[in-house]
């Protein structure tokens, strides 16, 4: 039997954000990139601090295990909103 590690642990991320925010691991979110394109994603972990231009939230495409995603690149809180069914 294979025991799967949580993605935050597998990717070497933190389980808690370095500063208070409205997001937690497992939240389904909409990520909007700088070009205004929206993506359906899941929060998978956090950076240890905000030293990379305030970016600390790591995400992957919704329902995936992170393969083919840039999970290693954190984003800012203002680039996310909580997913709402039907919107």
N, C-alpha and C positions, 0 to 999 in steps of 0.2 A: 504494500500500500504506500503510495506517494503522498507525503504531507506537503501541501503547497503553502509557502510563506506568503504573508500579506505583501502586496506590492511595495509598500513603503519600506519594509524590511529588506526585500529582495533588491531594491534599487538603492539602498543605503540612505534613505531619507529619514526625516524626523516624523514622529507620530503627532506631535503638537506644533502649532505655528509659533514662530519666534515672538510674535506680537499678537494681541487679540484681533480676531477677525470673525466674519460671519460664516466661515466655511470650515468643514471638518472632513476627515478622510471618509470616503464613501459617498459624499454628496454628489448628486447629479447636477451638473451646471451647464450653462451656455457660456462658452468662451468666445469673445469677439476680438479678432486680431486687429492690428493697426490699419489694415485695409478695409475694415468693417465687415469682414466675413465671419459668420457665426458657426461654431462647432458644438455638437452635443458631446459632453465630456464627463468624466468622473474624476474627482479629486483623489490623488493617490498618496500624497505626502507633502512635506514642507522642508524648505531649506533650514539650516541651523540659525541663520540670521538674515537680515534684510540688506546686506552690504552690496548686493548686485542690483543697484538702482531701485531698491524697494521691491524687487521681485522675489517671492518666496513660495508661491503655490505651484505645485507640480500636478499635472493632469495627463490623462490618456483619453483616447476616443471611448465613448460610452460602450460598456460591455466587452472591452478588449483586455488582453493581459499586458498591454504596453508594447508588444512587438510592432515595429513599424511606426511608432510614435516618438516624438521628441520629448519624452517624459523627463529627460535630464535638464531641460530648459525651463526655469521657473517663470511665472508671470505675476503681474500685480493684481491686487484685489479688485481694482476698478475695471479690470478686463473680464470679470466674471459676474454672472447673476445666477440665482438659483433656477433650475429647470422647473417650468410649470407645464403640466400636461395640457395639450391643446393650444399652446401658444407658439 
